[in-house]
Amino acid sequence: MQMSIVTCKVIEKQPLVSICVPVHNAEKTIVETLHTMLGQTYRNMEILVVDNASTDKTPVLLLEFNDPRLKIYRNEINIGAEGNFSKAVHLASGEYIAIFHADDLYLPEMVEKQVAAMQKYPSAGAVFTLANYINSRGEIIGESHFPFELKSVEIHSFSEIFEATLKNMNILMCPSAMVKGKLYKELMPFDMDRFGTSSDLDMWLRILETHPILILKEKLMSYRISINHWSYQLNQSRTKRADFFEVMDYYLLKYSGIKFSAEALDKYKLAENIDRVRCAVFYLVKNEPSEAKKLLKESFSTKIFWGFGGSSGGIRAHKVLICWLFAVISVLAINLGVDRYFVKSLQRFMQKGGRLMSKRGSI
């Protein structure tokens, strides 16, 4: 494991940190998650749990905690995810604010190291960390990676992060973000109406428009990926273009005067085409071969796999190969009229976790 840019040390001035935990029906994970927050080595914290009208045992489990740092709020009616995030942030009074997920796990030194980083670089608007990916049983199934092109510097500008995102897709781990409190309140809410599940990426880019950010090169949390997650289930049946591309296209147009590298733009186009094939696959699963065929034709017309051997970069080669095979076989199946038989194989593949788009970065 690479060492962080900040070592764990005693901080003379301990500013208040507000940990916001929006929660809805998280009885299976909330107790373990809160224990990892209350067990932080950094002590000057308030933990604000905002229960969005849970109907399971979550409210009862929350009442079993007895810690003065823990503050519990409950919405009598569900105010939606964005509304609950905004309420949590506006209730916070800390100099730094973080929104943590109700099912993820946090290493004891995470908050301490993030505060140390923010104090070392007062101009930074936010700090992120890397993470291990875990399944519903808490078993490690993967990890996030630090972009190679950012390793030579400690603090990152808008153009640096944006180009790295073009190459690697979303590189910022949403539930690891710690943001300056005043800045967070000014920028809220997340723009879910426009950017949906990638509204967190939009938030980080808005922060970068006025402040650089930090990314600690340590895996200081465990990010849970579960087939029961709403975001996972949505992604496993999606025929609409991924929200990620809506965010990126918006900022590409907004900052059209910035010249990003041809390599970054090529990788971004390749990611778009992979997503297009993925949507076509789900059109087939939904027995809509005509819609699938339209997307596949569009993909091939834009040379989806040009440069497969070299320019795929941050997109793993095996994912490109899988998409290529699906695209070719899907077209053949549709043209031969045997797509109904092909669908069963597609469904089995999806059930085994054939994710072409990562859950990371979704709020």
C-alpha positions in Angstrom: 0.0 0.0 0.0 1.3 3.4 -0.9 1.7 5.9 1.9 -0.6 8.9 2.1 0.7 12.4 1.6 -0.3 13.0 5.2 0.9 10.9 8.1 -1.3 10.4 11.1 -0.3 12.8 13.9 -1.7 14.8 16.7 -3.4 17.9 15.4 -3.0 20.9 17.8 -6.2 22.6 16.6 -9.0 20.2 16.2 -11.8 21.8 14.1 -15.3 20.4 14.4 -16.0 17.7 11.7 -19.7 17.0 10.9 -20.3 13.4 9.6 -23.7 13.3 7.9 -25.3 9.9 7.5 -28.5 10.0 5.4 -30.3 6.7 6.0 -33.3 4.8 4.8 -34.1 1.1 5.7 -30.5 0.2 6.6 -31.1 -2.2 9.5 -28.6 -4.7 8.1 -25.6 -2.4 8.1 -26.2 0.8 10.1 -25.0 -0.6 13.4 -21.6 -1.7 12.0 -21.2 1.4 10.0 -21.8 3.7 13.0 -19.4 1.8 15.1 -16.6 2.5 12.5 -17.5 6.2 12.7 -17.7 6.4 16.5 -14.3 4.6 16.6 -12.4 7.3 14.7 -9.2 8.4 16.3 -10.3 12.0 15.6 -12.5 13.0 18.5 -14.0 16.4 17.8 -16.9 15.2 15.7 -20.6 15.3 15.5 -22.4 12.5 13.7 -25.8 13.5 12.3 -28.0 10.6 11.2 -31.0 11.7 9.2 -33.5 8.9 8.9 -35.6 9.3 5.8 -38.8 7.7 7.2 -37.4 4.2 7.4 -40.0 1.4 7.7 -37.6 -1.3 9.0 -35.8 -1.6 12.4 -33.4 1.3 11.6 -35.1 3.8 14.0 -35.0 1.3 16.9 -31.4 0.4 16.3 -30.3 4.0 16.3 -31.9 4.5 19.7 -29.6 1.9 21.2 -26.5 4.1 20.8 -25.4 6.2 23.7 -22.8 8.7 22.5 -23.1 12.5 22.9 -21.5 13.0 19.5 -24.4 11.1 17.8 -27.4 13.2 16.8 -30.5 11.5 15.4 -33.1 13.2 13.2 -36.1 11.6 11.7 -38.3 12.6 8.7 -41.9 11.7 9.3 -42.4 11.4 5.5 -39.8 10.5 2.9 -38.3 13.7 1.4 -36.3 12.0 -1.3 -32.6 11.3 -1.5 -31.5 14.8 -2.5 -33.8 16.4 0.1 -32.3 14.2 2.8 -28.7 15.0 1.7 -29.4 18.7 1.8 -31.1 18.5 5.2 -28.2 16.7 6.6 -25.6 19.2 5.3 -27.7 22.2 6.5 -28.0 20.7 10.0 -24.2 20.3 10.2 -22.2 23.0 12.0 -18.6 21.7 11.4 -15.8 23.4 9.7 -15.6 20.3 7.6 -18.5 18.2 6.4 -18.6 14.7 5.1 -21.6 12.7 3.8 -21.0 9.0 4.7 -23.1 6.1 3.5 -25.1 4.0 5.9 -23.6 0.7 4.6 -19.9 1.5 4.1 -17.1 1.0 6.6 -14.5 3.5 7.7 -11.0 2.9 8.9 -10.2 4.5 12.4 -7.7 7.0 11.1 -9.7 8.2 8.1 -11.1 11.4 9.5 -7.8 12.3 11.3 -5.8 12.0 8.1 -8.3 14.0 6.1 -8.4 16.8 8.6 -4.5 16.9 8.6 -4.5 17.1 4.8 -7.0 19.9 4.7 -5.0 21.8 7.3 -1.8 21.2 5.4 -3.4 22.7 2.2 -5.8 25.4 3.3 -6.7 26.3 -0.3 -8.2 22.9 -0.9 -11.9 22.7 -1.0 -12.2 18.9 -0.4 -10.3 15.8 0.3 -11.0 12.2 -1.0 -9.5 8.8 -0.2 -9.2 5.5 -2.0 -11.3 2.4 -1.0 -11.6 -1.3 -1.0 -14.8 -2.6 -2.6 -16.7 -5.1 -0.4 -19.8 -7.3 -1.0 -22.9 -7.7 1.2 -20.9 -10.1 3.4 -18.1 -7.6 3.9 -15.6 -9.6 1.7 -13.2 -7.6 -0.3 -14.0 -7.9 -4.1 -11.9 -5.1 -5.5 -10.2 -1.8 -4.9 -10.1 1.7 -6.3 -6.9 3.0 -7.9 -5.1 6.3 -8.0 -4.8 7.6 -11.5 -1.3 7.3 -12.8 -1.3 10.8 -14.3 -1.9 12.4 -10.9 0.8 10.7 -8.9 3.4 13.4 -9.4 1.5 16.1 -7.5 -0.3 16.3 -4.1 -3.0 18.8 -4.9 -5.1 18.8 -8.0 -6.8 21.5 -10.2 -10.0 21.3 -12.3 -8.2 20.5 -15.6 -6.1 17.8 -14.0 -9.0 16.0 -12.4 -11.3 16.4 -15.5 -8.7 15.0 -17.9 -8.1 12.1 -15.5 -11.9 11.5 -15.4 -12.0 11.5 -19.2 -9.4 8.8 -19.2 -10.5 6.7 -16.2 -14.2 7.6 -15.7 -15.2 8.7 -12.2 -12.1 8.7 -10.0 -13.5 10.4 -6.9 -15.0 8.2 -4.2 -18.2 9.9 -3.2 -18.6 8.6 0.4 -15.0 9.4 1.1 -15.4 13.2 0.4 -14.7 15.7 3.2 -15.6 19.3 2.1 -15.1 22.7 3.7 -18.4 23.2 5.5 -19.1 26.8 4.2 -18.4 25.7 0.6 -20.6 22.7 0.8 -23.6 24.7 2.1 -23.1 27.3 -0.6 -23.1 24.7 -3.4 -25.9 22.4 -2.1 -28.1 20.9 -3.4 -26.9 18.0 -5.6 -28.4 18.6 -9.0 -30.2 15.2 -9.3 -32.8 16.5 -11.6 -30.2 17.2 -14.3 -27.5 14.6 -13.5 -29.2 11.8 -11.6 -26.9 9.2 -10.1 -23.8 11.3 -11.2 -24.9 14.5 -9.5 -22.1 13.9 -7.0 -19.5 14.1 -9.8 -21.1 17.4 -10.8 -20.7 18.6 -7.2 -17.0 17.8 -7.1 -16.5 19.6 -10.4 -18.3 22.6 -9.1 -15.9 22.6 -6.1 -13.0 22.4 -8.5 -14.1 25.4 -10.3 -13.0 27.5 -7.3 -10.8 25.3 -5.2 -8.2 22.5 -5.8 -8.8 19.1 -4.2 -6.8 16.4 -2.5 -6.9 12.7 -3.0 -5.1 10.6 -0.3 -3.3 7.6 -1.8 -4.6 5.2 0.9 -7.6 2.9 1.1 -9.2 4.4 4.2 -12.7 3.0 3.8 -14.6 -0.1 2.5 -17.2 0.7 -0.2 -20.1 -1.8 -0.2 -21.4 -3.1 -3.5 -24.6 -5.1 -3.1 -27.1 -6.4 -5.6 -29.8 -5.0 -3.3 -28.7 -1.4 -3.8 -31.1 0.8 -5.8 -28.2 2.2 -7.8 -26.9 -1.3 -8.6 -30.4 -2.6 -9.7 -30.9 0.5 -11.8 -27.6 0.0 -13.6 -28.4 -3.6 -14.2 -31.4 -2.8 -16.3 -30.6 0.6 -17.8 -31.2 1.3 -21.4 -30.7 5.1 -21.0 -27.2 6.6 -21.5 -25.3 6.7 -18.2 -25.7 9.9 -16.2 -21.9 10.1 -16.1 -21.7 11.1 -19.7 -24.3 13.9 -19.2 -22.1 15.5 -16.6 -19.0 15.2 -18.7 -20.6 16.5 -21.8 -22.0 19.5 -19.9 -18.5 20.5 -18.7 -16.8 19.7 -22.0 -19.2 22.3 -23.6 -18.8 24.7 -20.7 -15.0 24.6 -20.9 -14.6 24.1 -24.6 -11.7 26.6 -24.5 -9.6 24.1 -22.6 -7.6 21.7 -24.8 -7.7 18.2 -23.3 -5.4 15.6 -24.8 -6.5 13.6 -27.8 -5.8 10.4 -25.8 -8.2 11.5 -23.0 -11.0 12.3 -25.5 -10.5 9.1 -27.4 -10.8 7.1 -24.2 -13.9 9.0 -23.3 -15.5 8.2 -26.7 -14.6 4.6 -26.2 -16.3 4.5 -22.9 -19.4 6.1 -24.5 -19.5 3.3 -27.1 -19.1 0.6 -24.5 -22.0 2.1 -22.6 -24.0 2.2 -25.8 -23.5 -1.5 -26.4 -24.4 -2.2 -22.8 -27.7 -0.4 -23.2 -28.3 -2.4 -26.4 -27.8 -5.6 -24.5 -30.6 -4.6 -22.0 -32.9 -3.7 -24.9 -32.5 -7.3 -26.0 -33.2 -8.6 -22.5 -36.4 -6.5 -22.5 -37.3 -8.0 -25.9 -36.9 -4.7 -27.8 -34.5 -5.8 -30.7 -35.3 -2.8 -32.9 -34.0 -0.4 -30.2 -31.0 -2.6 -29.6 -30.2 -2.7 -33.3 -30.3 1.1 -33.5 -27.7 1.5 -30.8 -25.5 -1.3 -32.2 -25.5 0.3 -35.6 -24.6 3.7 -34.1 -21.8 2.0 -32.1 -20.2 0.4 -35.2 -20.6 3.5 -37.2 -18.4 5.3 -34.7 -15.7 2.6 -34.8 -16.4 1.4 -31.3 -13.3 -0.8 -31.0 -10.8 1.2 -32.9 -7.6 1.1 -31.0 -8.8 -1.8 -28.8 -5.2 -2.9 -28.2 -3.8 0.4 -27.1 -6.1 3.3 -26.5 -8.5 1.6 -24.2 -6.3 2.6 -21.3 -8.3 3.1 -18.1 -11.1 0.8 -19.5 -9.9 -2.7 -18.9 -9.2 -4.7 -22.1 -11.4 -7.6 -21.1 -14.4 -5.3 -20.8 -13.8 -4.0 -24.3 -13.5 -7.5 -25.6 -16.7 -8.6 -23.9 -18.6 -5.7 -25.4 -17.2 -6.4 -28.8 -18.4 -10.0 -28.6 -21.8 -9.0 -27.4 -22.1 -6.4 -30.1 -21.2 -8.8 -32.9 -23.3 -11.7 -31.6 -26.2 -9.4 -30.9 -26.3 -8.1 -34.4 -26.1 -11.6 -35.8 -28.8 -12.8 -33.5 -31.1 -10.0 -34.5 -30.5 -10.4 -38.2 -31.0 -14.2 -38.0 -34.1 -13.8 -35.9 -32.8 -15.8 -33.0 -32.4 -13.0 -30.5 -35.0 -14.6 -28.1 -32.6 -17.5 -27.5 -29.7 -15.2 -27.1 -31.5 -13.3 -24.3 -31.3 -16.1 -21.8 -27.5 -16.2 -22.1 -27.5 -12.4 -21.6 -29.6 -12.7 -18.5 -27.3 -15.3 -17.0 -24.3 -13.1 -17.6 -25.9 -10.1 -16.0 -26.9 -12.2 -12.9 -23.2 -13.2 -12.5 -22.3 -9.5 -12.1 -21.1 -8.5 -15.6 -20.8 -4.9 -14.7 -19.4 -2.7 -17.5 -20.0 0.5 -15.5 -18.7 0.7 -11.9 -21.0 1.6 -9.0 -18.3 4.0 -7.7 -19.1 7.6 -7.8 -22.9 7.2 -7.5 -24.4 8.8 -4.6 
